[in-house]
Structures are given as structure tokens and as C-alpha cells.
Amino acid sequence: MRLSFEVGQREKHQVEFRWEKFLGVAKIWVDGELIQKSRPLALQEVLQLSQLSSVTGSANYLAGMMNGSGRPDLITGWSFEVGRQERHVVYIQKERPQILAAFRAHTYRVFVDDDHVRDYVG
């Protein structure tokens, strides 16, 4: 998924966000400069699986699923600042479907200074 949008009134900045679905890597550019690159989500999933491999981990996971506290993380996000004289805090939020996430569209929300600016689906 690729998003591109402008931030700022007097001091304008071009923000580009790319989500590589198969690796689970997010990359963010401001004015053509790469400012953030996330670790692959696959590594986080391997960590979660390794914690489940023990009897205690499996019991904790099952107990969490039974009481509703063990839901998988469906929402993740990235926050950063743009601008020098006209500063803005940008937050990009990604929400994935709970079932068959690799084969279904994800929802992306863009916030600038805590104001919801736009939704993207893809």
C-alpha cells in the first residue's frame, strides 16, 4: 500500500508512506527523505510463537482468549514530526482485519495534530 499526502499550510511537506504487506515493513518519507523504517512484523510474530511454545505460554494464551484480553494486535501506528517553523505531529494508523488479514484490505488512518485527516483502504 502506498499513501501520499501534503502536510502544512505555509510550510508544506510531502509525506509518503509505504506498507509492504508480505514482509510487514513500513517506510515513511518526508520530502523524499526516508525518516522511518519499521522492523518486519514477521519477527514479532516469531517472538509471540516462541512464547506460546511453553506450557505456561500456551495456558496464558488460552486464558486470554477465553476472557477476551488475548486478542491479537489489530492496530499499529507510526508517529513523527514535520516542519521547522510550522511544526506538525503526524500519526499514521494501520488496522488489519482479524481473519485472513494477508488476503483482505487494511484500513489506514492519517492524523495531523490529533485531527483525523483521511482514511485509505487497500
SULHUDA-V631135 format. One line per field, one symbol per residue. ss: DSSP state (A for helix, B for strand, O for the rest). A space follows every 50 residues. Layout:
ss->???
//
This chain:
ss->OBBBBBBOOOOOBBBBBBBBOOOOBBBBBBOOBBBBBOOOAAAAAAAAAA AAOOAAAAAAAAAAAAAOOOOOOOBBBBBBBBOOOOOBBBBBBBBOOOOO AAAOOOBBBBBBOOBBBBBBBO
//
